[in-house]
Amino acid sequence: MALIRIVTEGRPVELSCVDEGQGQPVVLIHGFASTKEVNWINTGWMKALLGVGFRVICFDNRGHGESTKFHAKSDYTLDIMARDTLGLINALQLKRPHIVGYSMGARIASMLAIEHGADIGRVVLSGNGWGMVEGSGDWTVVEQALLAPSLADVTDERGRTFRKFADQTKSDRMALAACVSGVRQLVPREGLASIENGVLVAIGTEDDLAGSGEKLADVLPNAQFFPIKGRDHMKAVGDRSHIAAALEFLSA
């Protein structure tokens, strides 16, 4: 594990990164309140990708894990976080890496594809569908839950889910509270329609946060949809069929 120092919008950021293997690089972008370990290493993604010959790079987003923490909402726009990923790609001198993003990571990956599609290869957008275009409900309850004195003070179901997750990952809850508000900007439909990269959209059939994966895939010019059967938002990421579908797509 290494700390990669980049500069985004004039501010230095250190991103905690694991970089292993040879071959075509794949960059993995984790979801909100998660970490590289929780999303990608512990679930078997990294092992599976290494096993078929990819070079695998996973990192903690700003505000998460061992990376730099900010406590202002303005430091967590999708544009800024996409530029963090691009900065990491440039720092590691990666040539057109494939990108895999889960949940918030899919939103970041979509912005990266819109703005810098020529610099990346194939893209997997998992755990986030049409909700990234139309929105996915009220997330102020999550911000409030993260700032609450304890889990016992949180009554909202969505808020409790993410507060439990943040406590399990021993996260900086002030940083996450800033992030969950700052990163909620919607991804423009016209931007998605301009993406020329091959895209796999994968959503759990029991996921009530992501929105329609089919609708998102229909807007993307070169996309296919994979339903992760019987999985909700929290359990879909490590599903074996999900990983297998992504490996097949990235290896094509």
Secondary structure, 3 states (H helix, E strand, C coil): CEEEEEEECCEEEEEEEEEECCCCEEEEECCCCCCHHHHHHCCCHHHHHHHCCCEEEEECCCCCCCCCCCCCHHHCCHHHHHHHHHHHHHHCCCCCCEEEEECHHHHHHHHHHHHHHHHCCCEEEECCCCHHHHCCCCCHHHHHHHHCCCHHHCCCHHHHHHHHHHHHCCCCHHHHHHHHHHCCCCCCHHHHCCCCCCEEEEEECCCCCCCCHHHHHHHCCCEEEEEECCCCCCCCCCCHHHHHHHHHHHHC
